[in-house]
Amino acid sequence: MPAISGILETALYVDDLDRSERFYRELFGVSRILGDDRIRALRLPGDQVLLLFRKGASTQPSVTDSGIIPPHDGDGRLHLAFRIDRANDSAWREHLTKLGISLESGIYPCSGVSLYFRDPDGHCIELASTEVWPDHSQNV
């Protein structure tokens, strides 16, 4: 079977595109790739993209110059984790405090760190180091 090389896009569905874009740009210091009244695309490290869709704005096929994007939408509180370096735990805690973001939980599984908080739409956002997932490759 052909191999994948990672996750390219992650999507969240939000009520207010401007508010959500501002939140993630301030949180991560990222830049916008594209945006309109339906979508905002933010460039993350490692050639990854965070897509912010206005709730209900993508329920019909989207015709582009290169073809048709199928309809999609989402509702409810989702969970999303961004990878951080374990050594930056304190720096991230300070950064969240400086931005006025309340830490909902901080745990230390398997010698890693997971910091949980909410974005403006109530999505559960996690900053986690890779150590939170032990290497089970021998059990596969």
URFEN-V183012 format. One line per field, one symbol per residue. burial: I if it has 24 or more other C-alpha atoms within 12 Angstrom, else O. A space follows every 10 residues. Layout:
burial->???
This chain:
burial->OOOOOOOOOI IIIIIIIOOI IOIIIOIIOO IIOOOOOIII IIIIOOOOII IIIIIOIIOO OOOOOOOOOO OOOOOOOOOI OIIIOIOOIO OIIOOIOOOO IOIOOOOOOO OIIIIIIIII IOIIIIIIIO OIOOOOOOOO
